[in-house]
């Protein structure tokens, strides 16, 4: 419950996937790959080679500008270089001879518009590769098979998380030296189509890393991986663990974790918990995050599954002015809040916690 900046590669939890309208609906057959509706040509601009819901990087040696409006005369919000990674939150707008993409700067959180390029030159390059869309059924099970992970996706899960599954390889991101913006090693990423209201800019996501890549980010990340390994091996009492940090670079304090449990999947196991993170002293009434972090049996693959949650069990959990009083007992407040989360049923949360646990149980890392 303290103020602290939040910029790290774990911040992808707080990015948005706002548009899947470009996906052409399919039949719902297992692992059927959908295609993208072509982006109309823009006179003076190169053919668009970016996609909604992906990351982009500024081309080497160039500098670009995030502008307030999609116009070359728009006010400059900030300057971005190849060190920055931009998340594309919507489709492009053609203006002034440029394709303008709405973006959020992964490090700073700045939002605005960036031109993709001019004539034959590209200012922005894709930071994703091997991207595929899959259309799932909301009425029956769908066997989703991506290059990195396969799982059984039930109709109820598709209704809550979204019937579009997006799989891609995220390119290695070294971060910005001598800054809080941390590295994000290359990994497989699977995102689900639903945007949940708990965190308006968040979406459900599975990330699969090579364990060694996480460990090499920094000493904190290495210790975090080793801590997760030790907990899984010993099946330790998770209520006695102060914080369960999948990455070791969490800049927002993990105020609480509750409903801790060990879950197994094919050739692996991990830890499931519900957490709350805060960048300021404020009441905990929403913005909970379901998190599963696990390892394959050979410890070679590191899986993190995060889903924003909504619930009414904390709607009366605001202590009001007492929270800012000098004698406010923050520890007791967090303990009582965790107890409310523990006492709730799986159906008190959206998505349903039972559905999420069942999904984890079908993970098969390739």
C-alpha positions as CSV (number, residue, x, y, z in Angstrom):
1,X,0.0,0.0,0.0
2,X,2.7,2.4,-1.0
3,X,3.4,4.5,-4.0
4,X,5.8,3.0,-6.5
5,X,6.4,3.2,-10.2
6,X,5.2,0.4,-12.4
7,X,7.3,-0.3,-15.5
8,X,8.5,-3.9,-16.1
9,X,8.0,-6.6,-18.6
10,X,5.4,-8.0,-16.3
11,X,3.3,-4.9,-17.2
12,X,2.0,-6.7,-20.2
13,X,-0.9,-7.7,-17.9
14,X,-2.1,-4.1,-18.2
15,X,-2.1,-3.8,-22.0
16,X,-5.2,-4.0,-24.0
17,X,-6.5,-6.1,-26.9
18,X,-9.4,-3.9,-27.9
19,X,-10.3,-5.1,-31.4
20,X,-10.8,-8.6,-32.8
21,X,-13.2,-7.4,-35.4
22,X,-10.6,-8.0,-38.1
23,X,-10.9,-11.7,-37.6
24,X,-13.0,-13.6,-40.2
25,X,-15.3,-16.0,-38.3
26,X,-14.7,-19.6,-38.9
27,X,-16.5,-22.8,-38.2
28,X,-15.2,-23.4,-34.7
29,X,-13.3,-26.5,-35.7
30,X,-10.3,-27.3,-33.6
31,X,-7.3,-25.2,-34.4
32,X,-8.8,-23.6,-37.5
33,X,-6.7,-20.6,-38.3
34,X,-8.6,-17.5,-39.2
35,X,-7.3,-14.8,-41.5
36,X,-7.1,-11.0,-41.3
37,X,-9.2,-8.6,-43.3
38,X,-6.8,-6.6,-45.4
39,X,-6.1,-3.0,-44.3
40,X,-7.0,-0.6,-47.1
41,X,-4.2,1.1,-48.9
42,X,-3.2,4.6,-47.9
43,X,-1.8,6.9,-50.6
44,X,1.8,7.9,-49.7
45,X,2.2,5.1,-47.1
46,X,3.8,1.7,-47.5
47,X,1.5,-1.4,-47.4
48,X,0.5,-2.0,-43.7
49,X,2.4,-4.9,-42.2
50,X,1.2,-4.5,-38.6
51,X,-1.8,-6.0,-36.8
52,X,-4.2,-4.9,-34.0
53,X,-3.3,-6.4,-30.6
54,X,0.4,-6.8,-31.5
55,X,3.7,-5.1,-30.4
56,X,5.7,-3.0,-32.8
57,X,9.2,-1.6,-32.5
58,X,10.8,1.6,-34.1
59,X,13.1,0.6,-36.9
60,X,16.8,0.6,-36.0
61,X,18.5,4.0,-36.2
62,X,15.2,5.9,-36.4
63,X,13.2,8.1,-34.0
64,X,9.4,8.3,-34.1
65,X,6.9,10.4,-32.2
66,X,3.7,9.5,-30.4
67,X,1.2,12.2,-31.4
68,X,-2.0,13.2,-29.7
69,X,-4.0,12.9,-33.0
70,X,-3.4,10.9,-36.2
71,X,-1.9,13.8,-38.0
72,X,1.6,15.1,-38.8
73,X,0.5,18.3,-37.2
74,X,-0.7,16.6,-34.0
75,X,0.8,17.6,-30.7
76,X,3.8,15.4,-29.8
77,X,3.2,13.3,-26.7
78,X,6.7,11.7,-26.5
79,X,9.6,10.6,-28.6
80,X,10.2,6.8,-29.1
81,X,13.3,5.0,-30.3
82,X,14.2,1.3,-31.0
83,X,14.5,0.9,-27.2
84,X,10.7,1.3,-26.9
85,X,8.0,-1.3,-27.5
86,X,4.6,-0.1,-28.6
87,X,1.3,-2.0,-28.3
88,X,-1.2,-1.5,-31.1
89,X,-4.6,-1.0,-29.5
90,X,-6.7,-0.6,-32.6
91,X,-6.7,-0.4,-36.4
92,X,-4.9,2.3,-38.4
93,X,-6.2,5.6,-39.7
94,X,-5.0,7.1,-43.0
95,X,-4.2,10.8,-42.9
96,X,-1.6,13.1,-44.4
97,X,-0.1,10.2,-46.4
98,X,0.5,8.0,-43.4
99,X,-1.0,5.0,-41.8
100,X,-1.4,6.1,-38.1
101,X,-1.7,3.4,-35.5
102,X,-3.1,4.0,-32.0
103,X,-0.5,2.8,-29.5
104,X,0.4,2.5,-25.8
105,X,4.1,2.8,-24.9
106,X,4.9,-0.5,-23.0
107,X,7.3,1.3,-20.8
108,X,5.9,4.7,-20.0
109,X,2.2,4.1,-20.6
110,X,2.0,7.1,-23.0
111,X,-0.8,6.7,-25.5
112,X,-1.4,8.3,-28.9
113,X,-0.7,7.7,-32.6
114,X,2.4,6.7,-34.5
115,X,3.0,6.7,-38.3
116,X,3.9,3.3,-39.7
117,X,6.0,4.7,-42.5
118,X,6.3,6.9,-45.6
119,X,6.5,5.8,-49.2
120,X,8.6,2.6,-49.2
121,X,10.2,3.2,-45.8
122,X,8.9,1.7,-42.6
123,X,9.2,3.5,-39.3
124,X,7.6,0.7,-37.3
125,X,8.5,-3.0,-37.5
126,X,6.5,-6.0,-36.1
127,X,7.7,-7.4,-32.8
128,X,5.7,-10.6,-33.3
129,X,6.1,-13.5,-35.6
130,X,4.4,-16.8,-36.3
131,X,1.0,-15.2,-35.4
132,X,-2.2,-17.3,-35.8
133,X,-5.8,-16.8,-34.9
134,X,-8.1,-19.7,-33.8
135,X,-11.8,-19.6,-33.6
136,X,-13.3,-21.6,-30.7
137,X,-16.8,-22.9,-30.1
138,X,-18.9,-21.5,-27.3
139,X,-21.2,-24.5,-27.4
140,X,-18.7,-27.4,-27.3
141,X,-15.1,-28.2,-26.5
142,X,-12.4,-27.0,-28.9
143,X,-8.9,-28.7,-29.0
144,X,-6.7,-25.7,-29.5
145,X,-3.2,-26.5,-30.7
146,X,-0.5,-23.8,-31.1
147,X,3.2,-24.3,-31.8
148,X,4.0,-24.0,-28.1
149,X,0.9,-25.2,-26.2
150,X,-2.2,-27.2,-26.7
151,X,-5.2,-27.3,-24.4
152,X,-8.9,-28.2,-24.3
153,X,-11.0,-25.0,-24.5
154,X,-14.6,-25.7,-23.3
155,X,-17.7,-23.8,-24.3
156,X,-18.1,-22.1,-20.9
157,X,-14.5,-21.0,-21.0
158,X,-14.9,-19.6,-24.5
159,X,-18.0,-17.6,-23.4
160,X,-16.1,-16.0,-20.5
161,X,-12.6,-15.5,-22.0
162,X,-13.6,-15.1,-25.7
163,X,-14.1,-17.4,-28.7
164,X,-11.0,-16.0,-30.4
165,X,-7.6,-17.3,-29.4
166,X,-4.6,-15.5,-30.7
167,X,-1.1,-17.2,-30.6
168,X,2.2,-15.6,-31.5
169,X,5.9,-15.5,-30.8
170,X,7.0,-12.3,-29.1
171,X,10.4,-11.2,-30.1
172,X,13.1,-10.7,-27.5
173,X,12.9,-7.2,-25.9
174,X,16.1,-6.1,-24.1
175,X,14.5,-3.3,-22.2
176,X,16.0,0.1,-21.8
177,X,19.4,0.2,-20.1
178,X,19.7,2.2,-16.8
179,X,15.9,2.6,-16.6
180,X,13.0,0.8,-14.9
181,X,11.9,-0.7,-18.2
182,X,13.0,-4.3,-17.9
183,X,13.7,-7.0,-20.5
184,X,11.1,-9.3,-21.9
185,X,12.8,-12.5,-23.3
186,X,11.4,-14.1,-26.5
187,X,8.3,-16.2,-25.6
188,X,5.2,-17.8,-26.9
189,X,2.1,-15.8,-26.1
190,X,-1.6,-16.9,-26.2
191,X,-4.3,-14.2,-25.8
192,X,-8.0,-14.6,-25.5
193,X,-10.5,-12.4,-27.2
194,X,-12.5,-11.1,-24.2
195,X,-11.8,-7.8,-22.6
196,X,-12.8,-8.0,-18.9
197,X,-14.2,-5.0,-17.1
198,X,-12.1,-5.6,-13.9
199,X,-9.1,-3.9,-15.5
200,X,-10.3,-1.9,-18.6
201,X,-7.0,-2.3,-20.3
202,X,-6.3,-5.9,-19.5
203,X,-7.0,-9.3,-21.2
204,X,-6.4,-12.9,-20.3
205,X,-3.0,-14.2,-21.5
206,X,-0.7,-17.2,-21.3
207,X,3.0,-16.7,-21.7
208,X,5.5,-19.6,-22.1
209,X,9.2,-18.8,-21.7
210,X,12.4,-20.8,-21.7
211,X,13.2,-20.9,-18.0
212,X,16.9,-20.0,-18.6
213,X,15.8,-16.9,-20.5
214,X,13.8,-15.6,-17.5
215,X,16.7,-16.4,-15.1
216,X,19.1,-14.4,-17.2
217,X,17.1,-11.2,-17.1
218,X,18.6,-10.1,-13.8
219,X,19.3,-11.4,-10.3
220,X,15.8,-10.8,-9.1
221,X,14.3,-12.8,-11.9
222,X,16.7,-15.7,-11.3
223,X,15.8,-15.7,-7.6
224,X,12.1,-15.6,-8.4
225,X,12.4,-18.7,-10.7
226,X,14.4,-20.6,-8.1
227,X,11.8,-19.6,-5.4
228,X,8.9,-21.0,-7.6
229,X,10.9,-24.2,-8.3
230,X,11.5,-24.7,-4.5
231,X,7.8,-24.1,-3.6
232,X,6.6,-26.5,-6.2
233,X,9.1,-29.2,-5.2
234,X,8.4,-28.9,-1.5
235,X,4.7,-28.2,-1.8
236,X,5.2,-25.5,0.8
237,X,2.4,-23.8,2.8
238,X,1.8,-20.9,0.4
239,X,0.0,-18.8,3.1
240,X,3.3,-18.4,4.8
241,X,4.9,-16.9,1.7
242,X,4.9,-13.1,1.7
243,X,4.8,-12.7,-2.1
244,X,4.5,-15.0,-5.1
245,X,6.3,-13.1,-7.9
246,X,6.5,-14.9,-11.2
247,X,9.2,-12.6,-12.6
248,X,11.1,-11.0,-9.7
249,X,10.7,-7.6,-11.4
250,X,7.2,-6.7,-10.2
251,X,7.3,-2.9,-9.7
252,X,3.9,-2.7,-8.1
253,X,3.7,-4.3,-4.7
254,X,1.8,-7.5,-4.5
255,X,-0.4,-6.5,-1.5
256,X,-2.1,-9.9,-1.1
257,X,-2.4,-13.3,-2.6
258,X,-5.2,-15.7,-1.6
259,X,-6.8,-18.9,-2.7
260,X,-3.3,-20.4,-3.1
261,X,-3.2,-23.9,-4.5
262,X,-1.0,-26.3,-6.4
263,X,-2.3,-27.4,-9.8
264,X,-1.0,-30.1,-12.1
265,X,-1.0,-30.1,-15.9
266,X,0.5,-32.6,-18.4
267,X,4.1,-33.2,-17.5
268,X,4.2,-30.2,-15.1
269,X,2.8,-28.4,-12.1
270,X,2.5,-24.9,-10.6
271,X,0.9,-22.5,-8.3
272,X,-2.4,-20.8,-8.7
273,X,-3.3,-17.7,-6.6
274,X,-5.4,-14.6,-6.7
275,X,-3.5,-11.4,-6.2
276,X,-4.0,-7.7,-5.9
277,X,-1.4,-5.1,-6.8
278,X,-1.5,-1.4,-5.9
279,X,0.6,1.7,-6.8
280,X,-1.0,3.8,-4.1
281,X,-2.9,3.7,-0.8
282,X,-6.4,2.9,-2.0
283,X,-9.2,0.5,-1.1
284,X,-9.2,-3.1,-2.5
285,X,-12.7,-3.4,-4.1
286,X,-11.7,-4.8,-7.5
287,X,-8.8,-5.4,-9.9
288,X,-7.9,-8.8,-8.7
289,X,-5.8,-11.0,-10.9
290,X,-5.9,-14.8,-11.3
291,X,-2.4,-16.0,-11.7
292,X,-0.9,-19.4,-12.5
293,X,2.8,-19.9,-12.7
294,X,4.2,-23.3,-13.4
295,X,7.1,-25.4,-14.7
296,X,7.3,-28.4,-17.0
297,X,8.7,-31.6,-15.4
298,X,12.1,-31.0,-16.9
299,X,12.1,-27.3,-15.7
300,X,12.8,-26.1,-19.2
301,X,9.5,-24.2,-19.8
302,X,8.1,-21.5,-17.5
303,X,4.4,-20.8,-17.9
304,X,2.5,-17.8,-16.6
305,X,-1.3,-17.5,-17.1
306,X,-3.0,-14.3,-15.9
307,X,-6.7,-13.3,-16.0
308,X,-8.3,-10.1,-14.6
309,X,-11.2,-10.9,-12.4
310,X,-14.5,-9.2,-11.5
311,X,-16.3,-9.9,-8.3
312,X,-18.9,-8.4,-5.9
313,X,-17.4,-10.0,-2.8
314,X,-15.3,-6.8,-2.1
315,X,-17.9,-4.2,-3.0
316,X,-18.2,-3.1,0.7
317,X,-14.4,-3.4,1.3
318,X,-13.7,0.4,1.3
319,X,-12.8,1.6,4.8
320,X,-13.2,5.2,3.7
321,X,-11.3,8.0,5.4
322,X,-9.9,5.6,8.0
323,X,-7.4,4.3,5.3
324,X,-5.5,7.6,5.3
325,X,-5.4,7.9,9.1
326,X,-2.0,7.6,10.8
327,X,-3.2,4.6,12.9
328,X,-4.7,2.7,10.0
329,X,-3.8,-1.0,10.4
330,X,-2.9,-1.9,6.8
331,X,-1.8,-5.5,7.8
332,X,-5.2,-6.2,9.4
333,X,-7.0,-4.7,6.4
334,X,-5.1,-6.9,4.0
335,X,-5.7,-10.0,6.1
336,X,-9.4,-9.3,6.3
337,X,-9.6,-8.7,2.6
338,X,-7.8,-12.0,1.8
339,X,-10.2,-13.8,4.1
340,X,-13.2,-12.4,2.1
341,X,-11.5,-13.7,-1.1
342,X,-10.9,-17.1,0.5
343,X,-14.5,-17.4,1.7
344,X,-16.1,-16.7,-1.7
345,X,-17.2,-19.5,-4.0
346,X,-15.6,-20.1,-7.4
347,X,-18.8,-18.7,-9.1
348,X,-18.4,-15.4,-7.2
349,X,-15.7,-14.5,-9.7
350,X,-15.9,-13.8,-13.4
351,X,-14.4,-15.7,-15.1
352,X,-15.4,-18.7,-12.9
353,X,-12.3,-19.9,-11.0
354,X,-13.3,-23.5,-11.6
355,X,-13.3,-23.0,-15.3
356,X,-9.8,-21.4,-15.1
357,X,-8.4,-24.2,-13.0
358,X,-9.8,-26.7,-15.4
359,X,-8.2,-25.0,-18.4
360,X,-4.8,-25.1,-16.6
361,X,-5.2,-28.8,-16.1
362,X,-5.3,-29.4,-19.8
363,X,-2.1,-27.5,-20.7
364,X,0.3,-29.6,-22.7
365,X,3.6,-27.7,-23.4
366,X,5.3,-28.8,-26.6
